[in-house]
Amino acid sequence: MNPGHLEHARKVADAVLYEGYLLYPYRRSAQKNQVRFQFGVLMPPAYSAVDPSEASASQTECLLEYRDGAVVWVLARFLHLRGDEADDLEHRVEVPVSSLLRGEADVPFHVAGLDAAMVIGAERLPGRVLRMRVRLENRTAPPEPPRSRPDALRHALISAHLLIGAEDGTFLSLTEPPEWAAPLAAGCVNTGLWPVLAGPPDCRDLVLAAPIILYDHPEVAAESAGDLFDATEIDEILTLRTLAMTDEEKAEARSTDPRAAGLLDRLEGLPPEMIEKMHGAIRYLGPAASPVEEPWWDPGSDQSVSPETDHVMVQGVRVAKGSRVRMRPGVRRADAQDLFLAGREAVVEAVLFDVDGQVHVAVSPAGDPLAGLGRFRYFAPDEIEPV
């Protein structure tokens, strides 16, 4: 394991760990700071029995291409509430793949008055691929059954997440698996955590399983001057709002929590150029293209394609503009919203061929009030069926 890759992943994991720990305006009197820790809370089983919506365990499944002698390790990280503050804790387990293939490893651990366990298992799949499973369980039994959520939180694993690494192994993305592994990825069951490839883009031996949905190889923005405990917000907005607090509000925030006090000190010491760096950062643009006189493709002059009249054969039926079809979004699609359209009828608006020869069918769902505004859904031919 490259130490730099792990350090890279830890920065994102730390942001996950403290997400929602203390929200703007960073004062204890604020209602949202009296009901904290929104993500990744594993309650003691006694409380989960009273309120089934509060889980006491999470499950992560991921895919690993392994070699002989491969070893995996799992690092469980979480917060433990102590008074009005919290300590960050972690526990690491290492186990050979050969041992996992003989049976599950149930590894209990005790830390800071909490009893927990990692139950690690593996299933051999075709092609020397392993479906690895990690169940993180809170097994704490308080002296008295918790009577309220605040009581239960003192015995909970808060913002619980996992870092999973492999020696002599390569993890496969569940977000964008290679085509041959898509059925294997679809069979993974994740409850409470979602695993993504972690570390820099070239890292394939590290996974972060977080209680919030991330993309592969997530990054902390280079412009961020430090943790604001709300990674779903914009640093610039939170910084300017915090700097605009009155002296009385800042004094209350400083007395609320040492981390809030440190945050205020850090922001008040930011030089203007650091704040300017947060404004208007664009990451998705590439180098400027060389100017060209003509567009690469002009639908008006290219007689080889005609979305208005082109057609495609689907199940032996000619499908073109005006055809009625039923939408059957495939599991490979990245847009989860399309799954809500499964089984609904639609009208074909155009059949398009891209430069790679792929066919895309533009449709308007039947009864869609926006159908006349040119807002279409696009499906592959195997994701529709003629009506």
Secondary structure by P-SEA (a helix, b strand, c coil): ccaaaaaaaaaaaaaaaaccccccccccccccccccccccccccaaaaaaccccccbbbbbbccccccbbbbbbbbbbbbbcccbbbbbbbbbbbbaaaaaacccbbbbbcccbbbbbbcccccccccccbbbbbbbbccccccccccaaaaaaaccccbbbbbbbccbbbbbcccccccaaaaaaaccccccccccccccccccbbbbcccccccccccccccccccccccccaaaaaaaaaaccaaaaaaaaaacaaaaaaaaaaaaccaaaaaaacccccccccccccccccccccccccccccccbbbbcccccccccbbbbbbbccccccccccccccbbbbbcccccccccbbbbbbbccccccccccbbbbbcccccccc
